[in-house]
């Protein structure tokens, strides 16, 4: 019948508009902006032998070969590449980092 043909020829949903895809991309970007990222501050590196590592004891001091004013690197999540560098500062008896260069 005519009514059945008309119903079958009508699309079941409207095709997405160009504005919808832009809104979806912007929504995705906004969602990414709120993702939490762990940040590490790397002061220095030190190589130890397995024997030295096994001999570590509480109270022992390890010379890192750097000064307190030397630059530190900021590393995000599980990356090995720094995203910024900075210098250690004291903020109300707490350590902080003043950013001096940004690499991203």
C-alpha positions as CSV (number, residue, x, y, z in Angstrom):
1,X,0.0,0.0,0.0
2,X,1.0,3.6,-0.4
3,X,1.4,4.3,3.4
4,X,3.8,1.3,3.8
5,X,6.0,2.5,0.9
6,X,6.2,6.1,2.3
7,X,7.2,4.8,5.7
8,X,9.9,2.6,4.3
9,X,11.4,5.3,2.1
10,X,11.8,7.8,4.9
11,X,15.2,7.7,6.6
12,X,15.2,6.4,10.1
13,X,17.5,9.0,11.4
14,X,18.9,12.3,10.1
15,X,22.4,12.4,8.7
16,X,24.9,14.2,10.9
17,X,25.4,17.8,10.1
18,X,28.8,19.4,9.6
19,X,28.3,21.4,12.8
20,X,27.6,18.2,14.8
21,X,31.1,16.8,13.9
22,X,32.8,20.0,14.9
23,X,30.9,20.0,18.2
24,X,31.9,16.4,18.8
25,X,35.6,17.2,18.1
26,X,35.4,20.2,20.4
27,X,33.7,18.1,23.1
28,X,36.5,15.5,22.8
29,X,39.1,18.3,23.2
30,X,37.4,19.6,26.2
31,X,37.2,16.1,27.7
32,X,41.0,15.7,27.1
33,X,41.7,19.0,28.8
34,X,40.4,17.5,32.1
35,X,42.6,14.3,31.9
36,X,44.9,14.1,34.9
37,X,48.6,13.6,34.2
38,X,51.2,12.6,36.7
39,X,54.2,14.9,36.8
40,X,57.7,13.9,38.0
41,X,60.5,16.3,38.9
42,X,63.9,14.8,38.1
43,X,66.7,16.4,40.1
44,X,69.6,14.3,39.0
45,X,70.6,10.8,38.0
46,X,73.1,8.4,39.6
47,X,74.4,5.1,38.3
48,X,75.0,2.4,40.9
49,X,76.3,-1.1,40.5
50,X,74.1,-3.9,41.7
51,X,76.4,-4.4,44.6
52,X,76.1,-0.7,45.6
53,X,72.3,-0.9,45.2
54,X,72.1,-4.0,47.4
55,X,74.3,-2.3,50.1
56,X,72.0,0.8,50.5
57,X,71.0,1.3,54.1
58,X,68.7,3.8,55.9
59,X,70.6,7.0,56.8
60,X,73.1,6.6,54.0
61,X,73.8,9.7,51.9
62,X,74.2,9.5,48.1
63,X,76.1,12.3,46.4
64,X,74.0,13.2,43.3
65,X,76.8,15.4,41.9
66,X,74.6,18.5,41.5
67,X,73.9,21.7,43.4
68,X,70.5,22.8,44.8
69,X,70.3,25.6,42.2
70,X,71.0,23.3,39.2
71,X,68.1,22.9,36.8
72,X,65.5,20.1,37.2
73,X,63.4,18.4,34.5
74,X,59.7,18.0,34.6
75,X,58.5,14.7,33.0
76,X,54.9,13.8,32.3
77,X,53.5,10.3,33.1
78,X,55.7,7.4,31.8
79,X,57.6,9.5,29.3
80,X,61.4,9.7,29.4
81,X,61.4,13.1,27.6
82,X,61.2,16.2,29.7
83,X,58.3,18.6,28.9
84,X,59.9,21.5,30.8
85,X,62.9,22.5,33.0
86,X,63.0,24.7,36.0
87,X,64.6,25.5,39.3
88,X,63.7,24.3,42.8
89,X,62.2,27.0,45.0
90,X,60.8,27.0,48.6
91,X,57.2,27.9,49.1
92,X,56.1,28.1,52.8
93,X,58.6,25.3,53.8
94,X,57.6,23.2,50.8
95,X,59.5,22.5,47.6
96,X,58.2,23.9,44.3
97,X,59.6,24.3,40.8
98,X,59.8,27.6,38.9
99,X,59.5,26.8,35.2
100,X,62.3,28.3,33.1
101,X,61.8,26.5,29.8
102,X,58.9,24.7,28.2
103,X,59.6,22.1,25.5
104,X,56.1,21.2,24.3
